[in-house]
Structure formats: C-alpha cells, structure tokens
Amino acid sequence: MKKNVGSADRVIRIILGIVFLILFFLVSSTVLKIIFAVLGIVGVVTAATGSCPSYNLLRINTIRAKGQ
C-alpha cells in the first residue's frame, strides 16, 4: 500500500492506540473490550505501516512534500 500517514499523524495514532489498548485491560464490559481492542490495534498498525486504507478512499495524504 502507498504511504499516506505523516509523522505527526503517526505519533497521534500510536499514542491513541496505546491508550485504547490500556483501556482494553481496564474495562470489564465485553463490548467495550472489543471496541477498545479494535481501535487500539488499528491505530498502532496504521502508524507502524504508515498507510491508512480510509485515507486512500478519501484521498487524504498527511505526508509533507519535500521542500515545504
């Protein structure tokens, strides 16, 4: 996949992904556990790969062009 996640976006995704994964361990509701696990994993994976499928669909690119 084409990279479309910039460095600031990656940092935010990692932080939020970790927060959601911590919340996964703190809540007791099964539904909330599933939601927090999915959000946490998606955030960390998209930050690690630098590519977001929903950004591709919406034609968003947060990577700065060189020289800007």
Secondary structure, 3 states (H helix, E strand, C coil): CCCCCCHHHHHHHHHHHHHHHHHHHHCCCHHHHHHHHHHHHHHHHHHHHCCCHHHHHHCCCCCCCCCC
